[in-house]
Amino acid sequence: RSIESADWPHRAVTASFGVAEASAQLVNRANLISLADQALYAAKSAGRNCVKVFDGDSASEFSRAS
């Protein structure tokens, strides 16, 4: 069920998520959190109810997840 269609009394609720996957090249916890945070802000910029996944070597590479 969509967050937007849920029955929330007196308020509108949406969700945006940023995702980054750990890899052999990306083992530093602080860097992983930073990339997930950048993906989150990309999701917020793209609109409501959006998931953005860090998807490359540069922080500007994001894909929309379904």
Salt bridges, closest charged atoms under 4 A:
none
